[in-house]
Amino acid sequence: MSNNSTSELKDIILDSNAINNKLRRIAFQIYEANINEKDIILAGIDANGYILAKKLKTILSKISPITPILCKITIDKKNPRLPIKTSIQPEDYQNKSVVLIDDVLNSGTTLIYCVKHFLNVPLKQFKTAVLVNRNHKKFPVKADYKGISLSTSLHEHVQVDLEGKDWKAYLN
C-alpha cells in the first residue's frame, strides 16, 4: 500500500512495533496455558489470521520447548456455511490443544463457524486469539488472547494490513 490520501483518512491504532509486541505477549500467554504440552496447533484463518499464526509460531519456537504446528483454515467469509478446509487432517489435531487465530473479531461469525468445524473431533483444549477484538458480536464467541480491545461504533471499520514488513492496524 502506498502512502496516499486514503491512508490519511485512517487512524492507525497499531503500528508494526505495537503489533509485534502484542503478538509476543499473546505467544507468552499461549505458552503459559499450554506449558505441559509437547505440541500445539496454531490454526490461522486465511489470509491475515494465517500470517499471524506463522508469526506466533516463530515466537513460540524461540520462547518455549513446545512444537507449534501450523494449520491454514480456508473459509468463505461471505457464506461460512460452505465446507471449511484445513491444511492438516482432523486426526492431526485430534486430542491436541488448538488455538484459532484471526486478525479481527468483528461479529464473531467467522470464528463461530471455524470453532464448529474443529469440534467435529475431540480436542484437549480450544482457545481463540485475535489481534483486534471489537465489541459488536452476533454470536457467543470470545477471544481468549487479544492484542487490543476496541469499543467502536457499528459504522467504524478495523482494517489490518500485514503486507510487507510495515504492518499496521487502522480504524476508519
N, C-alpha and C positions, 0 to 999 in steps of 0.2 A: 504494500500500500504506500503510495507516495504522499508526501506532505502537501496537501492541497486544502482548499477551503472547506471540504466536507469534514476533514478531521478536526478542524477548528470548531465545528458545531458540537463536537462530542466532548464530554467531560471525562478525563482519564481518572478512573477510580483505582487502578493498579498499574504500575509500570513494571518493566521486566524484573527489576531488582525486588520489588514487593511480591511479585508472583513467585519468584524463586524462593523467597523467604517463607511465604505461605506454604509452598509445596514441601519445603524442608520440615516445617512444623507438622504438616499432615503426615509426612513419612515417619517422623518420630512417634506420632500418635498411633499410627498403624502398627509400628514395631512394638510399642508398649502393649497394645491389645492382642498381639499375636506372639508374644515373647517366647512361648513354648512351642511354636510351630516350626517345622522344618522347611516348609514352603508355603506360599500364599499365592492365590490367583488375583491378579490385577486386571480386571475386566473393564476396558475403556470403550465408551460409546463413540463410534466413528463420527466425525473426524477428530474434533478437539479433545474429547474425553480420552481417546486412544493416545493422542500426543501427550497429554498429561500423565497417563498411565506409564508411558515409556520414560518420562522424566522421573516419576516416582520410583520406577524400577531401578534406575541409575542411582538415585539417592539411597534407597533401601539396601542396595548391594554394597554401598560404601559404609553404612552405619550399623549394619546388622548381619548376623550369620544366616538369616532367612533367605531362601532362594525365591525371588519373585518370578512368577510365570505370567507372561502377558497373554491376554485374550482380547481380540478385537471383536466388538459387537457391531453388527450392521442391522439397523432398524430403519424402517420408513417412518420418519417423524410425522409425516402428514397422515399416514394410515398405520398406526402402530399395531393394529390387529393382524397385519400381514405377518407371515413367519419371520422370526428373528434368526439371524445367522451368527454363529460364533466361530472364531478361528481355531478353537480346540473343541474336542468332543466332550459330551456330558460326562463320560466316565473319567475324563481327565480332571474335572473339578468336583466330582462326587466325593462327599465326606471331607472336603477341603474348606479352608477359610477363604472366602471370596470378598473382594472389595470392588464394588461397582463404581466407576468413575466417570464424571461428566464435567463440562466446564461450568454450566449454569443450571441451577434448579429453578425453573420457572413455574409452570403449573403442576409439575410432577407427573405428567402424562408419560413422557419417555421413560423416566425412571421406574414407574409402577409396572409398565409392560415388560421392561427388562428384568425387574425383580420376579415377576410372574414366570418368565422364561426359565430363570435359574432354579426356581422352586420345584421344577419337574423331577429333580433328583435330590436325595438327602445331602445337606451341607452341614459342615461343622459349625460355621458361623457365616453370617452375611451382613456386611456393612456397606454404607454408601459414602462417597466422597465427592465434593464439588468445590470448584474454585470460588464461585459466587452463588450464594443462597439468597433467593428473593422470597418474599413472604406473601406470595399470591398463589398458593397451591389449590388445585381442584381435588387432589387425591391425598389420602393419609400416608404420605411418604415423607421421610425426613433425611437430612444429611447428617450422618454420624460424624463426619470430618468435613469441615468447611474452612475455606480461606478467609472469606468475609461474608457477613450477612448484611443485606440492604433492605431497608423499608422503602420501597419505591411505589410510585403510582402505577396504575394499570396501563397508562399511556407511555410510560418510560420503558426503554428497551436496553438490556445489557448485551453488549457485544464483546466477545473475546477474540483477539487477533493473535494467533500463535504461529504466524508465518515468519520465517527468518529467525533472527536472534533477538529482535527487539519486540518482545511480547508485551501486549497491553490489554487491559480490560476497560471498556468505555461504557458510559451511561449517556443515552441520548433520548 
